[in-house]
Amino acid sequence: MKAIRFHEFGSSEVLRHEDVERPVPGAGQVLVRVAATSFNPVDDHIRAGALADMLPITLPYVPGIDLAGTVAELGADVRGPKVGDPVVAMLPLDLAGGAAEYVLAPAESLAPAPRTIELVDAAALPLTGLAAWQTAFELAELKPGQSVLVNGAGGAVGGLVVQLAVDAGAHVTAVDTPRHADRLRGYGAHRVVDPLDLAAGPAAVGGPFDAVINHVRVSPEELAQLTNYVADGGIAAGTAGPIPDDPARGVRTASLWVRSDGAQLAELVAKVDAGKLRLHVAAHRPATELAAVHEDAGAGRLPGKTVVLAP
C-alpha cells in the first residue's frame, strides 16, 4: 500500500511517498481503509522533532492523527464496528498513520462517521472536536447562562468551541479577525470582537467573563493579560500555552493535552448529524501534496482546516 512517512526529523522535505506493507490488526484493533486525514499543527511539531522528548515515536513514522474511512478488517476481541462501517477516529499521537491507504486503529477510539456530511470531510472532526469538547466541558466546565470569551474563535478548534458553548446555553463572545465574523455569528456567537478591540481591556468587550478559552499562540506577557478577562471565581483554559492563575480572585487556569475518546467523538458526531455542529473545511489536498501542506502551514499559507485525501 501507499503511505506518506518520514525516517528522520526535519523540514517538510523529510516526508516521502512510499510503498509499505499493509498492516494486520491484532487483538482490539481495527484495520480501516482511509478516505482522508487532516492536517493539525501538532503534525508539524512531531515531524520537526519539537515533541520528541514529550512524545517519543518510532521511526519511520506515518503522520495523520485524524481518520475518516471504512472498516476493512477486525482484530480479535473487537465488538461493535463491522466490516464496511464508515468510521472516524483520533489515532494515538505516537503512532498516527492516517496518511496511508490503510491504518490500524484501537477499537475504542472509533465512532460511527457522520451521516449528513461527506466521509472525507468528517476527517476534520476528531482531534479538533475532541480538543474543543475537552476544553469546554472538562476544563472550563461550561454551564447554561455562563459568559465565555473564546479567543481564536475562527480557528478549527475555536469555531467548534463557540458552537458547543452556544449549544450548551452559554453567552459567547468570539474574538477573531473580521473575515471570520459572519461565520461566527452564524454559529450563534452573541458578540464578535476584533483582536485589536480586545486589547482595550475586559470592559471594552463585555467582560469580565465566567470563562476565557484561548486558542491563540501569543507571548507569555499577552497570555498573562488574559487572566484579567476572567471574573472572580472563574477559569481560563486553552490549548496554546499556560495562562497564569490569580488565587487572590479565585481565578483558576488549565491547559489541554487532547486525548482520544471514542464516546466523546460519538457525541460530537451526533451533534453534526443534528445540525448543531458545523465543520469548516477550507481545502482538500491529495496525500501526495502532504509535504507542501506542511510547508504551507509553516509559512502561514494554509487557508484553514485542510483535509488530506488518502494516497
C-alpha positions as CSV (number, residue, x, y, z in Angstrom):
1,M,0.0,0.0,0.0
2,K,1.0,3.6,-0.3
3,A,1.8,5.8,2.6
4,I,3.5,9.1,3.4
5,R,6.1,8.9,6.1
6,F,9.4,10.3,7.4
7,H,12.5,8.4,8.5
8,E,14.2,11.3,10.4
9,F,13.1,14.6,11.9
10,G,13.4,17.8,9.9
11,S,11.6,20.1,7.5
12,S,8.7,19.2,5.3
13,E,11.3,17.7,2.8
14,V,11.7,14.6,5.0
15,L,8.1,13.4,4.0
16,R,8.3,10.7,1.4
17,H,5.6,8.9,-0.6
18,E,6.5,5.2,-0.2
19,D,5.3,1.6,-0.6
20,V,4.8,-0.1,2.7
21,E,3.3,-3.3,4.0
22,R,-0.4,-3.3,4.7
23,P,-0.8,-3.7,8.5
24,V,-2.7,-6.6,10.1
25,P,-5.0,-6.0,13.0
26,G,-4.1,-7.5,16.3
27,A,-6.4,-8.0,19.3
28,G,-8.5,-4.9,20.0
29,Q,-7.5,-3.3,16.7
30,V,-9.5,-2.4,13.6
31,L,-8.0,-2.1,10.1
32,V,-9.5,0.9,8.3
33,R,-9.3,1.8,4.7
34,V,-8.6,5.5,4.8
35,A,-10.7,8.0,3.0
36,A,-9.0,11.1,4.4
37,T,-7.0,12.5,7.3
38,S,-6.4,16.2,8.0
39,F,-3.6,18.5,8.9
40,N,-3.2,19.7,12.5
41,P,-0.4,21.9,13.8
42,V,0.8,19.1,16.1
43,D,1.7,17.2,12.9
44,D,4.3,19.8,12.1
45,H,5.7,19.8,15.6
46,I,6.0,16.0,15.6
47,R,7.7,15.9,12.2
48,A,10.2,18.6,13.2
49,G,11.1,16.7,16.4
50,A,9.9,19.5,18.6
51,L,7.9,17.0,20.7
52,A,10.5,14.2,20.7
53,D,11.1,14.4,24.4
54,M,7.5,14.6,25.4
55,L,6.1,12.3,22.8
56,P,8.6,9.5,21.8
57,I,7.8,8.0,18.4
58,T,9.3,5.1,16.4
59,L,10.7,6.0,13.0
60,P,9.7,5.7,10.2
61,Y,6.5,7.4,11.2
62,V,3.3,7.9,9.1
63,P,1.6,11.2,10.1
64,G,-2.1,11.8,10.2
65,I,-3.8,11.8,13.6
66,D,-7.3,12.3,12.2
67,L,-9.1,9.4,10.5
68,A,-12.2,9.0,8.3
69,G,-12.6,5.8,6.5
70,T,-14.3,2.4,6.2
71,V,-13.7,-0.7,8.4
72,A,-11.8,-3.3,6.3
73,E,-10.9,-5.9,8.9
74,L,-11.4,-6.7,12.6
75,G,-8.8,-8.0,15.0
76,A,-9.7,-10.5,17.8
77,D,-11.9,-9.4,20.6
78,V,-13.4,-6.4,18.7
79,R,-17.0,-5.7,19.5
80,G,-19.2,-3.1,17.8
81,P,-17.8,-2.0,14.5
82,K,-18.4,-4.2,11.4
83,V,-16.6,-4.5,8.1
84,G,-17.9,-1.9,5.8
85,D,-18.9,0.6,8.5
86,P,-17.9,4.2,7.9
87,V,-15.9,5.4,10.9
88,V,-13.9,8.3,12.4
89,A,-11.2,8.3,15.0
90,M,-8.4,10.3,16.6
91,L,-5.4,8.0,16.3
92,P,-2.7,7.8,19.0
93,L,-0.3,10.7,18.6
94,D,2.7,8.4,19.0
95,L,1.6,6.1,16.2
96,A,-0.8,8.1,14.0
97,G,-0.8,6.7,10.5
98,G,-3.7,8.4,8.7
99,A,-1.6,9.4,5.7
100,A,-1.8,5.9,4.2
101,E,-4.2,3.7,2.3
102,Y,-4.9,1.6,5.4
103,V,-4.3,2.2,9.1
104,L,-4.7,0.3,12.4
105,A,-6.9,2.0,14.9
106,P,-7.7,1.0,18.5
107,A,-11.3,-0.2,18.5
108,E,-12.2,2.1,21.5
109,S,-11.1,5.2,19.5
110,L,-13.7,4.6,16.8
111,A,-17.0,6.3,16.4
112,P,-19.6,5.9,13.6
113,A,-18.9,8.6,10.9
114,P,-21.5,11.4,10.5
115,R,-24.2,10.5,8.0
116,T,-25.0,14.1,7.0
117,I,-21.6,15.1,5.5
118,E,-19.1,13.6,3.1
119,L,-16.9,11.0,4.6
120,V,-13.7,12.8,3.6
121,D,-14.9,16.0,5.4
122,A,-15.5,14.0,8.6
123,A,-11.7,13.8,8.9
124,A,-11.8,17.4,10.0
125,L,-13.7,16.5,13.2
126,P,-11.7,14.1,15.5
127,L,-8.8,15.9,17.0
128,T,-10.2,19.4,16.8
129,G,-13.6,18.3,18.0
130,L,-12.2,16.4,21.0
131,A,-9.9,19.4,21.8
132,A,-13.0,21.7,21.8
133,W,-15.1,19.3,23.8
134,Q,-12.4,18.6,26.5
135,T,-11.5,22.3,26.8
136,A,-15.1,23.5,27.0
137,F,-16.6,20.8,29.3
138,E,-13.8,19.1,31.2
139,L,-11.5,22.1,31.8
140,A,-13.8,25.2,31.6
141,E,-16.9,23.2,32.8
142,L,-19.2,25.4,30.9
143,K,-22.8,25.6,32.1
144,P,-26.0,27.3,30.8
145,G,-26.1,31.0,31.3
146,Q,-22.4,31.5,31.8
147,S,-20.4,34.1,29.8
148,V,-17.4,32.8,27.9
149,L,-14.8,34.6,25.8
150,V,-13.3,32.4,23.0
151,N,-10.0,33.8,21.7
152,G,-9.1,32.5,18.3
153,A,-12.7,31.6,17.6
154,G,-12.3,31.5,13.8
155,G,-9.8,28.6,14.0
156,A,-10.5,24.9,13.7
157,V,-10.8,24.3,17.4
158,G,-12.1,27.7,18.4
159,G,-15.0,27.5,15.9
160,L,-16.1,24.3,17.4
161,V,-15.8,25.6,21.0
162,V,-18.1,28.5,20.0
163,Q,-20.7,26.1,18.7
164,L,-20.5,23.7,21.7
165,A,-20.7,26.6,24.1
166,V,-23.8,28.1,22.3
167,D,-25.4,24.7,22.3
168,A,-24.7,24.4,26.0
169,G,-26.6,27.7,26.7
170,A,-23.6,29.9,27.3
171,H,-23.3,33.5,26.3
172,V,-20.4,33.6,23.8
173,T,-18.1,36.5,22.9
174,A,-15.9,35.3,19.9
175,V,-12.6,37.0,19.2
176,D,-11.0,36.8,15.8
177,T,-10.3,38.9,12.7
178,P,-13.2,40.4,10.7
179,R,-13.0,37.8,7.9
180,H,-14.5,35.2,10.3
181,A,-17.2,37.5,11.7
182,D,-20.1,36.4,9.6
183,R,-19.3,32.7,10.1
184,L,-19.0,33.2,13.9
185,R,-22.3,35.0,14.1
186,G,-23.8,32.1,12.1
187,Y,-22.5,29.8,14.8
188,G,-24.6,31.7,17.3
189,A,-21.9,33.9,18.9
190,H,-23.6,36.7,20.8
191,R,-20.8,39.2,20.2
192,V,-17.9,39.1,17.7
193,V,-14.8,41.1,18.6
194,D,-11.7,42.1,16.6
195,P,-8.4,41.2,18.4
196,L,-7.5,44.9,18.3
197,D,-10.5,45.7,20.3
198,L,-9.6,43.0,22.9
199,A,-6.5,45.0,23.8
200,A,-8.7,47.8,25.2
201,G,-9.5,45.7,28.3
202,P,-12.2,43.5,29.6
203,A,-14.9,46.1,29.9
204,A,-14.5,47.1,26.2
205,V,-15.6,43.6,25.1
206,G,-18.3,43.0,27.7
207,G,-16.1,41.3,30.3
208,P,-15.0,40.0,32.7
209,F,-16.2,36.5,31.8
210,D,-17.0,33.4,33.7
211,A,-14.6,31.5,31.4
212,V,-11.9,32.5,29.0
213,I,-10.9,29.9,26.4
214,N,-7.7,30.7,24.4
215,H,-6.5,29.0,21.2
216,V,-4.1,31.8,20.0
217,R,-0.3,31.3,20.5
218,V,0.9,34.6,21.9
219,S,3.7,35.8,24.2
220,P,3.7,34.9,27.9
221,E,3.0,38.6,28.6
222,E,-0.1,38.5,26.4
223,L,-1.2,35.2,28.0
224,A,-0.9,36.9,31.4
225,Q,-3.2,39.7,30.3
226,L,-6.0,37.2,29.6
227,T,-6.2,36.5,33.3
228,N,-7.7,40.0,33.7
229,Y,-10.6,39.0,31.5
230,V,-11.7,36.3,33.9
231,A,-14.3,37.2,36.6
232,D,-13.7,36.4,40.2
233,G,-14.0,32.6,40.8
234,G,-13.8,31.9,37.0
235,I,-11.5,29.9,34.9
236,A,-9.1,30.4,31.9
237,A,-8.4,27.3,29.8
238,G,-6.7,26.8,26.5
239,T,-4.6,24.9,24.0
240,A,-1.9,27.5,23.3
241,G,0.2,27.9,26.4
242,P,-0.4,28.4,30.2
243,I,-2.4,31.3,31.4
244,P,-1.4,32.5,34.9
245,D,-4.0,31.9,37.6
246,D,-4.9,34.5,40.3
247,P,-5.6,32.9,43.6
248,A,-6.5,36.2,45.3
249,R,-9.5,36.4,43.0
250,G,-10.1,32.6,42.8
251,V,-9.2,32.5,39.1
252,R,-8.2,29.0,38.1
253,T,-6.4,28.0,34.9
254,A,-5.9,24.8,32.9
255,S,-4.2,23.7,29.7
256,L,-5.3,20.9,27.5
257,W,-3.3,17.9,26.2
258,V,-6.0,16.4,23.9
259,R,-6.7,12.6,24.2
260,S,-8.6,10.2,22.0
261,D,-12.1,9.2,23.3
262,G,-14.5,7.3,21.2
263,A,-17.5,8.0,23.4
264,Q,-16.9,11.8,23.2
265,L,-16.4,11.6,19.5
266,A,-19.7,9.8,19.1
267,E,-21.4,12.7,20.9
268,L,-19.7,15.1,18.5
269,V,-20.9,13.1,15.5
270,A,-24.4,13.2,16.9
271,K,-24.2,17.0,17.1
272,V,-23.0,17.1,13.5
273,D,-25.9,15.0,12.3
274,A,-28.4,17.0,14.4
275,G,-27.2,20.2,12.7
276,K,-25.8,21.6,16.0
277,L,-22.1,21.4,14.9
278,R,-20.8,22.6,11.6
279,L,-17.3,21.7,10.2
280,H,-15.5,24.4,8.3
281,V,-13.2,22.7,5.7
282,A,-11.1,25.3,3.9
283,A,-9.3,23.0,1.5
284,H,-8.9,19.4,0.2
285,R,-5.4,18.3,-0.8
286,P,-4.2,14.9,-2.1
287,A,-1.8,13.0,0.2
288,T,0.9,13.4,-2.5
289,E,0.9,17.1,-1.6
290,L,1.3,16.5,2.2
291,A,4.9,17.9,2.2
292,A,3.5,21.0,0.5
293,V,0.7,21.2,3.1
294,H,3.3,21.1,5.9
295,E,5.4,23.7,4.1
296,D,2.4,26.0,3.6
297,A,1.4,25.6,7.3
298,G,4.9,26.6,8.4
299,A,4.8,29.6,6.2
300,G,1.3,30.7,7.3
301,R,-0.2,30.0,3.9
302,L,-2.9,27.4,4.8
303,P,-6.4,28.9,4.3
304,G,-7.8,27.0,7.3
305,K,-8.7,23.4,8.1
306,T,-7.2,21.2,5.4
307,V,-8.4,17.7,4.6
308,V,-5.8,15.4,3.1
309,L,-7.2,12.7,0.8
310,A,-5.9,9.2,1.1
311,P,-3.0,8.2,-1.2
